[in-house]
Every structure is written in structure tokens, then in C-alpha cells.
């Protein structure tokens, strides 16, 4: 009763303040805008008070770090024990060039590797395929065979460094190569740690680097998850990705809702395979974006963590607390970077990294300031890594856990985003699940509408974008940009020709024939893929086996 009276008193005091001090000020100096909204178009009130979080129950809604529902973080001590993994996404040109960049970053204090593959590799084509022309090594490293993977990780001990690989449709092939290299180094699979993205649903929805239709794609995804659970226990067998959903134009709430919907689909597919939820769920991981609106970003991370815990406990009956923990990697917002006044991107990335730290991420990549112009130069990537190190060591964000908890605005925004997630999940469930929602174009249209709304705000000047629609200036053409030598395609093609001439043709053919047989059965394909890469089969050759069995996906067009 006393609490109710206190809130009534606060409500009356707030009304008095609004009618008195606020109105007096507004009569002399109006506010900058009639309506304030977050970057995701969520209305932002003038002031938040205890009235906005009156419903909050600490034990039910927040609890303590490391305890259900994990709103405040997945570990009891979070960064007071150790910082998040500083994992800079990198890769370009040949395996040798990328290996040199990785070793440089490790020398500068990076604590984990993150591999960017070129588009041909992501699409399951070898470097000498006609469709690969002009794209080899351009946006990532070209990996065609186990020979390239061996060079990529030359002098990098795979039992000491964890590696994240951003690869999806051919994820099984690239992980097989990585495991084969670990074996060559004498590293048991049980000591190999890292993550493979392996998220085909978001490729179909927004990114477009799919190969096979959804059903066989899901089969390959679940095969990899099942194999890693049994054989590579420290490996995160999928990184369910909201990053690209946000890059495509979604709001913060949509990023979380559609990513969790994908997560639900993967968990259900594993359960349908006969896997016990607590056997694989502790190794699921997520991958999110971080934009510049710090408070909204912090709130979305907290909301998603809480919602996922409830999904795993209530929907899937998980008993192991680790199954309910949302562990996630964050990358700062690539789409937020500007080619105009690129040094401004240093500030944007710093704010985005700060939001990720305040929100409780497990690993982080900070974009380089020149990425709107070129692949990151060594100077720019060093500044990006130093940004993480300054946030970790100097900002104080890592000294206490969930420092913005109890902030009226952050708690209200957390609730608002969680409610938006729940609303979308219910709509998707009513459509028959994630695949059905994608096939109906629901997810794609929601993202497109949000992207259009945001772009219209920029073009009209309603939302300020510094250096783009306000505070613009004339600039000289950029210099010292990193350019990939176009000769890399020819070099890679020559290496492939040599590989095919020197490998044991009988062994190679037998391995691909065995893979073809296994892929048409219910048997897990991973052992056969490892056998094929050891026989020096290429990425394109293995993916072509599946193209021959499953066909290629051609999505519907939605108006």
C-alpha cells in the first residue's frame, strides 16, 4: 500500500512539473522536435521515472548475473573475470596475405580470430569457376582446398586460439578443413574451440549467399550441430545471426525477433532429429549488430537475453541453465559507416563498442573507419582494435556488471523491445513457423518497410546523419586505400590446376562417391566431408555433389 501511495505521489508531482516548469520553458524555447524517436522509431518520452518500471519484479525480470532469466548477463562476474574476446573480422586476397594479417592482429593483442571468406567461397565455387571471375579474394580470403586452409593457419596453434568462421551454405566443408588442419597440428578435436556461422535461414531472408533449398540446407546445418555435439564439444556449431538482418534495414526489435525466430527453428529441427535439447543448446551462439544509439542497443541485448531464456525453458523444456544462456558475438554497424568524412566513423564505432560492452557481449568485432571505402588498411584495423582495448581498459564499462540496470529509460526500453519480440514470434508461429513466414515474404517485407522508413528520414533531414545530411564539407579524394591485386584470381586458378594434377585421383573419386552416397541417406555427412577434404577435394567439388542431389534454391519474388 505504501508503494502505491508513493507512486501516486510521484505521478502528481510529475504532472505538476509538466504543467509548471516544463510549460514555462516551452513557452520561451520549444524543443528541437515535436516527437522524439529512437533509431528504430520507438517513441522516446521527455522523462522516465519509477512510474515507467512500477511493474518490474527484480527476481522475476532481472535477477542476478549468471542466473535465469540472464537479463543482467550470462556469467556471475562477467568482465571482472576476463574481458570479452576481441575478435577482429579479417581476410582478403590469398591465404598467405590473410595469415600475415591474422598474425599481426594477434601480436597487437587480439584474442580470437574471425575469418572473412570471399564470395566465391561463400557461394561454394572454386576460384577458377567462371562465376568467380573478378571476385576472388575481394571481400575475404579465397579458400579452395585444404592446402589453402593449411596456409591460412600457418604458425597459428589451433589449441591456443579460437576461430570464428563467417560461412553458411558451405559451412560443413570449411569446418571439415579446419578440423583436418587441427588434426595435422596434433590438436585433438576436444581442444578445438570456435564458431561457424552456419545460419542458412538469414541467408535466404536477407543476405543471399544460399545454395540449396531450405530443407536440405537445414539437414546440413543440423548434421554439423549434431557432429560437433558428439565430437567437437568446445565448438559453437551455429551462430544464429541478426547482424545481417539489421544491416538490411530492420529495427532493433526486428533484429532480435527474427533472429530468435530463426533460433527457434534450428532448435526445433534438432529436437525433431531426436537430439535432447540440453545436449546441444549450450553450444548455440548468436551474432548481433550494434548501432550508435547506445541506450536502445543496451536494451535490445538485455531484452533478447531474457526472452531467449524463457523460450528455452518454457517452450523447449530445457533444464540445464547453460541451455537458457544467450551467448553472442557483436559486430559494430557496417551500414552506419560513411565514405564521407570517414574519420567520423571512429567515433561511431567507439559508441557502438561501448554499447556492446554495456550490454554484456561475449565477443566483439569493431569495424575499421575506412570500410566504406575499401577493405581495412593496417592502420585502420589497428585503430579498431585499440578502440576495443580502450573501452575495456579505460571506460569503466567492464568494472561492474550491467551498469545501466535500474535506469528507468533502459528498463522501459528493454520491456518495450521484449514485447515487440514476443508479438513477432506469435505472428510467425501463427503462420506455421519461420520457414513458412519466410516463404510468405512476411519477414522480408517487414525489414524492407523499416529500411524504407529509415532512408526516407535521412533523405528528408528528419533524422540527422552527421556528414551526410548535416555538417557536410568538401573533401579531397581518399588516398592510401587497400586494394586487392586482381592477379590473385589467376594465381589461385594455377594452384587449383596443380592440385588436381598431383592429387591421388582414385582416392579423390572414392571420397566424393562416398559423400554422394551418404548425402542421399540419413547418415551424418560430416565424417564423409572430412574424408573428402583430406583427399584434396575442393570446396566447389564438394558443393557440386550436393548441387547434383539437392538442386539450387531460387526464391520467390515478393511485391
N, C-alpha and C positions, 0 to 999 in steps of 0.2 A: 504493500500500500504506500509506504514512504517513497518508493521508487517512482510509482505512478504520480504522486504529488510533485516530486522533483521534476519529472518530465513536463507536467502541466505548467509548472512554474517557468521552466526553460522555454516552453512554447510561447507563453505570454510575454516573456522578456524579449524573445526574438521578434515577435510581432511589433512590439514597442520600438525596438531598434530599427526595424524596416520602415515603420511609419514616421519615425523621428529622424535619426541620424542619416539613414540611407536616403530618404526622400529629400532631405535638406541638401545633401551633397549632389544628388542627381539634378536638382533644380539649377545648380550652378555649373555642373560639369557632367554631362551624360557619359555613360560607359562606352567603351570602344565599339561594342556591337550590341544589338538588341538581344541576340541569342548566342550563347557560347556553347560550343560542342567540342568533343574530343576529336582526334583524327579519324575515329571510327563513327563519327556522327552521333555519339551519345551525348545528350544534353548535360551540361555542367552547370550546377547551381552556383549562385553567388557565394554561398556559405554552407558548410556542412557542420552539423552538431551531433550531440548524443541522440537527438531525435531520429537521425537517419540510421542509427545502428541499435535502436532500442530493442529490436527482436533478437539481437545476437546473443547466443549462448556460448560461453567460452569453451567448455568441454566438448560440446556438440559440433560447433562450427570452426573452431580454431585449434584447440588442444595444444599439445606441446610438440616441438620439432621431433621428428622420428617416430611419431605416434599418429594413428588414424585420427582424422582424415588427411593428415600430412599437409594441411593448409600452410603451416609455417615452415615446411621443409622436410626432406626425407631422411635427414641424419640428425641425431640428437645434438651434435656440436657443430655441424655444418663447417664453415670455413675457419673456425677456430682450431680445427684439427689440421686441415690442409686446404689449400685453395682449389677452385675448380681446375680441371685440366685445360691448359692453354693449348688449343689445337687449331693451328692456322691451316686453312684450306689452301692447298697449293698443288701445282702440276702444270707443266707446259712442255711442248716440244717432245724431245726424246726422253727415254727413261734415264739416261745419263744426266741430262740437264736437270731433270726433276730431282734426282738423287742428290745433286750438288745443292739445290735449294733446301731440301729436307735437312741435310747435314748442317747447313748454315743456320737454319732456324733452331735446331736442337742446340747448337753452340751458343745461340743467343738467349737460351732459357725456355724455349718452347718445351712443353711436357708431353705432347702427343702429336702424332701425325694425322693428316687428313688429306686423302688423295683425290685430286680432281682429274677425271678421265676426259679425253677428247670425245667429240660427238660420235665419230665412227665406232669407238669402243663402246660407248653407251648404247648405240643402236645395234651392236652385235655384228659389225662389219670389220673386216681386216683393212689395214692401211692401203692395200693395193686394189681394193674394190672400187669400181667406177664411181659409186656414190660417195666415196671418201675423198675424192679429189678436192683439194683446196681447204679441207677441214682437218687434216692430220696434224695433231699437236697444237691446234689453235686455241681451244678453250680448256685444255687439260693435256695430260700426258697420253701418248699413244702406247697402248699395250696390246700386242697381238698374240704373244705366246709366253710360255714360262720363261723363255730367255729374257724377255723384256722385264718380267717381274723380278727375276734374279738381279738384274742391273739396278732396278728401281730401289731395291732394299740392300744394295751392296754396302757392307760395313755398318749396317744398322741391325743390332741384335733384337730379334722379334720376341724374346722373352723379357726384354727390358723396356720396350716402347709399345704402347698401344696404338693401333691404327684404325682410323675411320675411313671407309671407302664409299664415296658417293656414287653408287652404281645400283641399277634397279633390274631391268629386264635380264641382263646377263650376270646378275649378282652371283649366281651359283658358280659360274665359270671363274670369275675373278677371285672369289673366296677360295675355290679349289686351288688356283695357282698360288695364292698366299700361303695356304696350308702346306702345299708341296715344298715351297721355299723354306718354311719353318722347319719342316722335316729334314731338309738338306742341311740346315744350320744345327741340327741336333736338338731342336726345341720340341718337346712333347706337345701335342695338341692341348693338353690340360693346362699348359702355361701360356698359351697364346691368347692375348686379350685385344679387344677392339670392337668395332661395329661395322656392319654392312647395311646400307640404307634399305635395299630390298623391298621398297614400298611401291608396288605397281599401281595401286588404286589412284594415288595422286598423279602418277604419270598420265593415266587415262583422263583424269579430271582436268588438269591444268598444264602439265609440263610437256607432254607429248612424246617422251622417249620410251614408248612401249614397243613391243614387237608382236607378242602373241595375244590372242583373245583373252578376256578376263578369266575364264575357268581354268585353262591350262597355266596361265600366269600365276593364279592363286595356288595351283598344285606345286609349282616350282618354289614358290615362296614358303609354303608350309613344309615342303621337303627340307629346305635349308634350316628352318626353325627346328624341326624335329631332329635333324642330324646334329646340329650344334648342341642341343639339349643333352644328347647322349655322348657326343664325342669331344666337343669344344666348349666346356662348361663356363668358361670366362668370357665367351664371345657374345656380344649383343647381336642376335640373329636378325633383327629388323630395327630400323629407325623410322618410326611412323612420322611422316614429315608434313608439318604445317607450313614450313618455310616457304615453299613454292606456292602454296595457296595464298599466302599473304602477298608474295611478290606479284601474283596475278591480279591483285586488287581487292582482296577480301578485307573485311573489317577484322579487328582483333577478336571479337566474339565468333565470327565465322571461321577464322583460322583455327580456333580451338574446337569449335563444334564439329567441323568437317574432318579434322584430324582425329578426334576421338571417335567419330563415326567409323572412320577407316580402321581405327584400332579395334573397335567392337567387331567389325567384320573379320579381321585377322584372328582374334581370339576365338570367335565362333567357328571359323574354319579349322583351327587347331583342335578345338573340342570335338567337332564333328569327325575329325580324323581318329579320335579315340584317345587324345592326349589329355591327361589330368591337368586342370588349369594351373595348379601350383607347381607343376613340373616345368613349365616353360615361361609362365608370366613374369617371374623375377628377372628374366633376361630381356624383356621387351624394353625398348627405349623410344624416345620421341625426339623430334628436331623442330625447333620453333624459330621464328623471326623475332627481332627486337627493333622497334621503330623509335622515334625520337621523343614521343610523348611519354615521359618516364613513368608517371603515376598510372596511366592506363596500362602500360606494359607490365608493371609490377602486379597490378590487379588481375590481369589475364592469366599470368603464370599461377597465381595463388588459386584462382577460380578453377582452372583446369586440373590442378593437382587434387583439389578437394573433390571435384566431380568424378575424376577417374577412379579415385579410391572407392567412392560409393558404387560406381559401375562394377568394379571387380568384386566387391564384397556382396552387393545385393543382387546383381544380375547374374554373375557367374559363380557365386558361392565360394570365392577364394577364402582360404583360411590362413595362409601364410602372409604376414604383413608385407613381405617383400613383393608379393604379387600385386599389392594395392599401391605401391610406391610409383609415382610417375617420375622417372629419371629422364632427364632431357639435356640435349645439346642446344645451344643457341648460336645463331649467326646474326650479326648486325645487318640492317636492311640494305641489301644491294640496290633495290629500286629507289631508295631515298638519296642515293649518291648523285651528284650533279657534275656534268662536264664543265659547267660554268663555275668559276671561282672554286676549283677543286680543293684548295686548302680548307675551305669551309667544312669539307667532309670529315676532317679530323675532329672537329667539334661534334658533328652529328654522331660519329662513331663512338666518341667518348661517352656521350649521353646514353647511347644505346647499350654500350657495355655496362655502364653504371646501372641501368635498369635491369639488365640480365643478372648482375650480381645481387642487387637488392631483391630480385625475385627468386633467387635460390637455384640457379642453373648448376648442372654438374660438369659441363664443359662449354667452352666458348671460343668462337672464331670472330675476330674483329676484322672488318673489311679494310682494305687499303684505300687511301684517299684518291688514288688515280684510277680506280677500277671503272669509272665511267668513260675513261679514255683508252685504256689498254689493260693487258694483264699486268699485275702488280710488279713494279720495279723493286729492286732490293731495298732501296731507301724507304719506299712507301710501306713495304711489308714489315720493315723493322719498326717504323713508327706505329703501325697497327699492333704489333706485339707489345711494344713499350706501353701502349695505351692500356692494354690489359694489366700489365705489371704495375702501372701507376694506380689504376683502380684498386687492384688487390693490396698493394703495399702502402698506399698513401691516403686513400679516400676515407678510410674508416668503415666502408661498406661491409668489409669482411670480419669486423671485430665483434659484432653482435648479430644474433640470428633474427631474420625477418624484421628489420628495424622499423618498417612502416606499419607494422601491425598495430591496430587500435586507432590509426589515423582515420578520422570519420570519413573523409573522402575516399581513401583507398578501400576501406571495408565496404562502403556503399557501392563503389565501382566493382569490387570483387563479387558482391551479391548480384549486381546487375548483369555482369558478364556470365556468371554461372546460370542465371535464369535464361539468358539467351541461348547458351549451350543446350540446356535442357529442352527448350522449345524446339530447337532444330533437331535434336535427337529423336524427340517424339514424332515430329513430322516425317523424318527419314524412316523410322520404324513403321509408321502407318503406310508408307509407300512399299514396304516389303524389304527394307534394309538398304545398305549403302550401294550395292551394285545396282539395285532397281532404281534408286534415286539418281545415280549417275546415268544410267541408260535412258531415263526420262528427261535428262538435262536439267534437273532441279538444282543440283549443286553448281553446275556451270553457270546457269542463269543468275543465281544469287550473287556469285562472285562478279560476274560481268556488270550487274546493276550497281554494285558497290564501286567497282573500278570507274564506271562512267560518272557516278556522282562525285567521286573524289577529283577526277580530271576536270570536270565542269567547274568545281570550286576553285581549282588552281587557275584555270583559264579566265574565269570571271574576276579573279583577285579577291574573292570572298575568303579564301584561305591563303595566308602568306607563305611563300616558299622563297626563302632568302637567296638572292642571286638569280632567281628565275622570274618572279613577277614583282619583286621589290628589291631595292638596294642593288640594282644591276649596274654593270660597268663594262667599258670596253676593255678587252684583254688581248694580249699578243697570242699568236698560235702556240699551243703547248709544244714543249721540246723534251728530249730525253725519255721518250716513250719506249716501253719494251715491245719489241716486235719479234714474232716467231719467224725464223727463216723458212721460207716456203720450200726449201730443198729438203726439209725433214720428211716430206711425203715420199720423195724418191729414195731417200736413204732407208726408210722403213720398208718400202717395197723390195729393195735389193736384199735386205736382211731376210725378208719372207721367202724370197726365191731361193736363197742359200739354205734356209731352214728346211724347206720342202725337199730340196735335193739331197740333203745329208741325213735326214731322219730315217729311221727304220720303217719302211713303207708297210711291211706286214704287220708290225706291232701297232702302227698308227691306224690302219684299216680295222684291225681286230677290235681296238679300243672304241672306235666310232660305231662299229656294228653292235658291240655290246651296249653302248649308250642308247642306240636306236631301239634295241630290244627292251631294255629296262624302261625307257621312256613310254613305251606302249603297254606297260604293266602297272601294277600298283606298288612296285618296289621303289624305294627311295633312290633318286637319281644321283645323289651326291657322291657316293663311292665310285660310280661309273664315270662321273665328270673328273674326279681326281685322277683316276686311271687314264683318262683321255689326255689331260693336260701334261701328265708325266710322259705320255707317248708323243708329246710335242704337237698335239692338235692345237689349232689356233682358235681364238675367240670366234671368228667368223665361221669356221668349220663346225664347231660345236653348236653354235646358234642356228646354223643351216640345217642341222639334224632335226632340231625342234621346229624350224620353219616347215620342213617337209612333213612332219607329223601333225602339228597343230595349226598350221597356216599363219597368216599375219592378220592383225586386227585392223579393221577400218571402221572408225567411229561414225555414228550418225551425225548429221548436221542438224543443229537446233536453231530455230529462228527466234 
